[in-house]
Amino acid sequence: MSFDDEWAQLKANAQAEQATGMRLNGAGGGGHGAKGKLHVTPSLLRGRADKAENDASKEFKDAHKDVLAKTAEIPGSLKGFSCDGAFSDFIESWEKGAKYVAGQIGKEGLGGALRSAADSFETEDHERKRSFEKKYTYKPGDVI
């Protein structure tokens, strides 16, 4: 195959892929369940912080308690097996990990970060508003 033939083939393949991509890009709709544009507000962020601190944290803690209760039944029931003592170590490790994850979800973690972001949004909005409200006195020769 000559260089010109190979180049023509590569160019045709690229154009075909681009045409397909353009059709997909222009298909409309939000895709992946999107309902429109992202509109982040301080109240939205605080609402998500509440969900993280209350709902998600509570659900995680409840699931953790259930797993821990079932796993706690294992040590002592496997007498004669060398893995019997390992379950006690596993439970201790699990508790530490679960405590860490719960902290990452709650007020010190995700919830706190969302509240901090909400405060930053609000502060920035107020500063922008004040910057537009400033009255300027223009003097002859000022560049506007």
Helices and strands as residue ranges (DSSP letters): H 3-25, H 42-50, I 51-56, H 57-72, H 84-105, H 110-133
